[in-house]
Amino acid sequence: MESGMISVDRWSEGSQVYFLTHLHADHTTGLSSTWKRGPLFCSRITAKIFPIKFPGFNISLLRILDIGDWFSLSLVSPSSCSETTVEAMAIDAHHCPGAVMYLFRGKFGCMLYTGDFRWEVKSKRAQIGRTMLLNALQREKINILYLDNTYCNPSYSFPSRAVAAQQVVNVITSHPEHDIVIGIDSLGKEDLLEYISRVLNIKIWVWPERLQIMHLLGFHNIFTTKTSLTRVRAVPRYSFSIDTLEGLNTMRPTIGIMPSGLPWAMKFKQGPNVTKKPNKTLRTVERYHKYLYSVPYSDHSCFGEINEFVKLLMPLNIKGIVSSSPCYVDPLYYFGHFCGENQPSVSLYQNCEDKGVGGKRRKCIIGSDDSAEAGRKKTTRVEFLGVRMSRVSVLRREKQGAKIVEMDTAE
């Protein structure tokens, strides 16, 4: 596909139409209430939440793609100035409310952009997505797969979200006299919170904007902004820290829970409160501080799930949309044998096997080869939850996006 036609999660000028995978902040960098560069395609749920995230946005620019339906776009080829047709389909990404993958097809062939996704093979939603994807492809090969490679390393294996949700409940019930604070983002983990509420028959506190989103998503009578009604609070992830937990414990016994698949395999601050080095496979609940638990509840696919996804599709080529710090592992290293190119190279690995994923979401041009440069970028390390870690890990892939351009067949 030529440059200047379609952009995905990238909001700079130069494209005729734009696609948004979901509303996490790292996918909307550059998008604002005053943005008006062209039609913006998204899922129905994303369109519903959009005005809260971007008040004053001209909603006439929004174009809703219903999941599973092909939509035909009439675009103009920048090189020939002739009209060309591109078809697009949204497929459930099973990541957060409204998150979708995009399948594109046209004269250029077929491309799939996953955005952030969780491919839990045994879940009903993934099975529906599998059928939908295979039916849409009709045995046509994907020329290039743009893949969420956040956990593209065999070291990272975590359980299903259903199992991890029960682990969170177990932590809560094992501290009956404690207040509980759970670190979450402004969107996502709704199923986890609903499960906690249902199993324990309690309400959960959320901040006002989050409550508004919950109501839009159809969650009524579960969440509250009154702290007196519950001992369990879901707080913004950015406000979640050991310092905060220590402060809360001067008033009431409090335990913090961080639900995340993000590996905590890094150097910890020396001190009496650090109780355990994390298990690299993240299969069990870890207690890293006397007030803090980490539970492997992830909205991204683990390595085994990525492997199953690529094996199912067997694309001709793969591009990772995440360049991790301090190094980048090209998905072709692990999954090249599933591809038509079949050229995995040890040099792609860059000695990263034991260094973890962290993850910097890279603003990449689809078809470009900037992974090596990304791997050489200097890593800035900051303090988070008493841990020295890369800034990009804390910000959770600060700059993400992809612009679909003509592919260089040599890559």
C-alpha positions, -999 to +999 in steps of 0.1 A: +000+000+000+013+034-009+022+061+016-004+088+021-034+065+020-041+050+055-026+055+089-033+033+120-028+048+154-008+076+139-022+111+138+002+132+117-008+147+084-004+130+051-031+102+050-066+102+035-081+081+063-072+072+098-078+041+120-078+039+158-073+005+174-083+016+209-083+045+233-052+038+255-031+070+256-001+054+239-022+049+208-036+084+207-004+105+210-011+134+186-048+130+187-067+159+204-101+176+206-091+199+178-078+172+155-095+173+121-072+158+095-097+133+080-122+105+086-114+085+117-125+049+118-130+030+151-152+004+168-186+013+180-175+011+217-145+033+211-168+059+194-191+058+225-162+065+249-144+090+225-162+122+237-151+116+273-114+112+262-116+141+237-143+166+247-153+190+220-140+167+192-159+170+160-177+136+161-188+140+125-153+128+117-159+094+133-167+064+112-179+033+130-167-001+118-189-029+131-168-060+140-168-087+113-181-066+084-160-056+054-161-018+046-150-005+012-129+026+010-125+046-022-091+062-021-067+079-045-033+065-054-008+093-047+015+080-074-010+076-102-038+099-090-062+071-100-090+058-077-083+025-059-104+004-035-092-008-001-114-030+021-111-030+059-125-052+086-124-047+124-119-079+145-121-081+183-086-077+198-098-089+233-076-062+249-097-035+264-133-022+256-134-012+220-100-026+210-099-041+175-075-054+150-077-042+114-075-065+083-069-046+051-070-059+015-066-045-019-043-045-049-013-045-025-025-078-011-036-084+025-023-068+058-033-074+094-025-049+121-032-063+156-027-033+178-026-045+214-043-079+216-048-109+238-053-143+220-065-166+247-070-197+226-096-214+248-117-183+253-150-181+234-141-146+222-109-158+207-126-187+191-151-163+175-123-141+164-105-171+149-135-181+128-141-145+117-105-140+107-102-173+087-136-167+070-125-132+060-092-144+046-108-173+026-074-190+024-057-158+012-023-153+026-015-123+048+014-105+031+025-088+063+014-091+099+020-061+122+021-079+155+018-069+192+051-084+203+051-070+238+058-104+253+077-120+224+100-141+245+096-177+257+105-165+292+071-149+295+042-172+302+013-163+323-022-178+329-055-169+314-072-138+328-098-160+344-071-177+365-054-145+373-087-129+384-092-156+409-056-150+422-066-114+428-096-125+448-075-149+468-052-120+478-082-099+488-098-127+509-065-135+526-065-099+540-100-095+555-090-066+578-072-046+551-082-020+526-073-030+491-061-007+463-057-020+428-037-001+402-055+002+368-055+024+337-083+047+326-096+019+304-093-018+307-095-045+335-133-040+337-138-078+336-114-082+365-132-056+386-166-071+377-154-105+387-141-093+421-174-075+427-195-105+418-175-132+437-171-111+468-205-094+466-190-059+471-189-026+453-156-012+441-145+024+444-134+042+412-126+078+405-153+100+389-141+098+352-137+061+355-172+058+369-186+077+339-168+052+316-181+023+335-217+035+331-212+040+294-199+004+292-231-008+309-217-015+344-243-002+368-247-008+406-211-023+408-190+008+411-191+038+434-172+070+442-181+067+479-152+053+499-174+045+529-192+018+509-163-005+502-128-015+513-117-022+477-106+007+455-094+008+419-070+037+416-051+052+386-020+033+379+001+065+379-009+072+415+001+037+426+034+035+444+051+020+475+053+055+490+015+059+486+009+024+502+032+033+531+013+065+537-020+047+536-008+022+561-002+050+586-040+054+587-053+019+580-039-015+571-037-015+533-025-039+506-018-029+470-024-052+440-009-045+406-025-067+379-001-068+350+018-092+328+046-067+327+076-086+340+092-072+372+125-089+365+148-061+373+170-050+401+152-041+432+161-015+458+179-030+487+160-028+519+141-048+545+107-044+528+117-062+496+106-097+503+111-116+470+126-115+436+099-120+409+094-153+392+102-147+355+074-169+342+049-148+362+027-179+368+022-171+405+013-141+426+044-123+438+049-102+469+075-076+463+070-055+494+051-061+526+023-039+512+025-049+475+014-079+454+018-083+416-007-106+399+000-118+363-033-105+348-024-093+313-043-078+284-015-087+261-008-121+246+020-141+262+046-159+241+027-191+237-005-173+226+015-152+201+030-184+187-005-200+183-017-168+165+012-167+140+010-204+134-027-201+126-021-173+101+013-182+087+018-147+072+045-141+045+062-115+067+059-101+103+067-067+117+067-062+155+050-030+166+069-028+199+107-021+201+117-031+236+144-016+257+172-023+261+170-044+230+145-053+203+137-089+195+123-092+159+094-116+158+109-133+128+136-147+151+110-169+168+083-171+141+101-168+108+097-206+102+059-200+100+065-174+072+070-176+035+104-160+039+115-186+064+146-166+073+149-162+110+183-150+121+202-153+153+214-117+147+178-105+152+179-118+188+206-094+199+214-114+231+181-105+246+169-138+259+173-130+296+168-092+295+130-091+295+106-071+274+097-039+291+085-024+259+086+009+240+058+012+216+075+026+185+060+050+160+069+031+130+063+034+093+049+001+081+074-013+057+104+005+071+132-012+090+139+009+120+142-019+146+180-020+147+181+017+154+155+014+181+176-013+197+205+011+200+186+039+217+198+048+251+175+037+279+165+062+306+159+046+339+136+060+366+121+050+399+088+031+400+073+013+430+107+014+445+122-002+414+148+011+390+134+004+355+133+019+320+112+049+316+095+033+286+084+004+307+068+028+331+050+048+304+040+015+288+050+021+252+048+059+251+046+064+213+028+039+192+014+039+158+018+027+123+014+043+089+007+019+061+030+025+032+042+005+002+062-025+012+098-031+001+098-067-009+134-071+000+126-069+037 
